[in-house]
Amino acid sequence: MMSSNTLTRAIGGQATLISSTVSDIFATLTVEKIHLRHIIIDDLNYAVLSYLESYSSILERLEMIRIYCMSAEESDALAEHFYSSVLPKHAKTIQVLKIQPTFEGEWCYSPQVAAALSQCQRLASLTIVLPPTVPIKPSHSSDPSDGPYNFDHMFTSMADLALKLPHLKEVNLKSAMLELDRNAPAYSSMHYDCVRSAIASSLERFKHGNNTSAIQFTL
């Protein structure tokens, strides 16, 4: 996993210090043209995206865990750049993709994100966040565990996406924290838990209505 640690390389049999920050590590990888197949990272920034954009058709596994930025604008800009310019570079080879932001925003599943994912023909395992800011649940919904949310339409969209991705077998669904809490000194998990419960309810309804689905949905 890449985090704020030190990258070294062997030169003449000796380990030479290159850097101690994630930005410098990935800048060095870019300059040295070192193209990784597997990346697990919990400190995402533009240097990382620039590195990922510097090569193509090699990356097989990308796990971006606890994506965090100081502002919603920065986070959304990173997400939009990733989906529009970075992911297409690896659409032919990516097999495992984990996108897990801490807070809601453009990283979350949406029609635009689904369109980007649909190009990843070898994708077998996907972890993604469903957005908390979904429409209020239909008035005919009587499931109290939904709270104010209903994710049924999201599962319909993901089922349609799966038809375009023949290798997709596993989708792990996550929830994110409320955007308004991004810079709060402390925040409650009530919203997170409410969304997670609503996702679970929609998942159960989807399973009952789609017994033949080849995809394993998990929370």
Helices and strands as residue ranges (DSSP letters): E 7-11, E 14-19, H 22-32, E 38-41, H 46-53, E 61-67, H 72-81, I 82-86, G 87-90, E 96-101, H 111-117, E 125-129, G 144-146, H 152-164, E 170-174, G 179-181, H 190-209, E 216-218
